[in-house]
Amino acid sequence: MAVYGGAQAAPEQKGWLEYKWKVLICVIFGVFMIVLDSTVVNVALRTVQSAYNVSLSNAQWIVSVYVLALGIMTPMSGFLADRFGIKRMYVAGLSIFVLGSFLCGLAPSFSNSIWVLVGARALQGFGGGMAQPLAAAFIYSTFPPKEQGLALGFFGISLVVGPALGPILGGWLVDQSLWQWIFFINVPIGILGVTLASRWLRKRPVEGKTPADVLGLITSVIGFGAVLLAASEVSQKGWSSSFVLTTFGIGAVALLLFSVIELFVAKAPLLNLRLFGRPTFAIASLIGWVSVIGLFGAEFLMPLYLQILRGRTALETGVTLLPLALTAAITTPIAGRLYDKIGPRPLVVGGFGLLLLNTWQLSHLQATTPISTILLLLALRGVALGMTVQTTFATALGAVPRDKIARGSSLINGTRFVVQSIGVAALATVLTGGLSTTTLSYQNAASQQASATQPVKVTSAPKPVAFGICETPGVAAEQNLPPGVPAVAATQVRPKIQQACSEYVSGFEKTYRVTFYFAILAMLIGFFLPGWPLKWAGRGAAAGEAPPMPAH
């Protein structure tokens, strides 16, 4: 009888499928929906704006509130699992997400106010933030140490394929004037996921009643919520905005108080920050923070390049990004198996070495770079992503004692979430920092002209018209003008297009170079991880390398 998760596992029942694989299937179903929703809505933002006839800043809340809710709930998921049981909380989180998705789809039929949709999106985020960290904890506490890398590798397929399929699926539904189905598609998948989890996942005994960390909860909600809110508003208001600065300040103070409470006051901390006292956990977490900027920052940039400069539609952009997801999906389980054999060091160092070369090449993109070249670069980037992202997560979680797996997963996911949000906001600032006021005003006018339409009923919306500053597919370079611009105005507009194109190309070059430096940093830190050429004893060694965490 095996012992996982700090408790004796139930005897394996004979059947057509081992319990550990049932767990993996269950959590893949659940997490795939949650990560899919992180990108599927983005491509419909302009359509929703037109359907509700609201400003872009108001429409942006359907994206921002989801991120906020995810970020606030993620740190709490470990405590809830310890208090009420990991299976109960995972199924509850998944059920809340499915309910939120259903309400999102129905929202336009119930009300012409976008805030009904925003409220339903918040419900989605709370459910997703509860379920996602517990999925990884379930895997780690079910699979034996020698197979945990492989299991997290297969689990990672959903984490890389979901966000990549989001723009494709969302773009196709928008093109078919079916944007509400962006939410409805979650319902049947979610019901299946809840059903499988309810039937297959085993309950685990709750060891005593975990006391609530009230002060930690309050400061966590304020801290994580304020920082994520400020990061989501930077693109609209700028870093110098009094709202952004004040909100960041409140978040920083609250997180500082949260850290003091968790380390020195709380008897049962909401997040066990003393896990950072374990060297492998601390190093892997640091690499994870750096890598979300080096890797995902660039994934944020490529859709902007394709849509703003090259005039690709949301659907075309999603298809162009698909090679990245495919190669990452192939590489991730292979990397997981290698992790079990040789440890994280060679995978992380090799992956970020490949990323360095790839990012340098992307920093030299021009407005005329062949799409075939971009497809190849994205495929190579997917290999780097598959070698690094889940490897650093597995390494960090592998250094956590088994009875603290749920808390460790919450800590890793919560901190990565904050770093990614701030990092993407900073990269967006670097991208737009070199744009002149002439280009910014021209782009805004061109965008409005390209998507101008009369308000329609909320349940339908017109298709957005693609326009690329440097290139619009099917339009000769000398005739590339925003829709609706009369031929007589071409002589005044074309110099503005050329200036905007040049400034954006320069902006993308600078921004990719920033991510290049982060990749260098991640690779250097990776040399301090365990693994080949030194002896690698697996996850148990990582978890046991440090003495028991001191009491407080």
Summary of the structure (lengths in Angstrom):
residues: 552
radius of gyration: 23.5
end to end distance: 34.0
largest distance: 81.3
contacts: 2046
relative contact order: 0.13
helix: 76%
strand: 1%
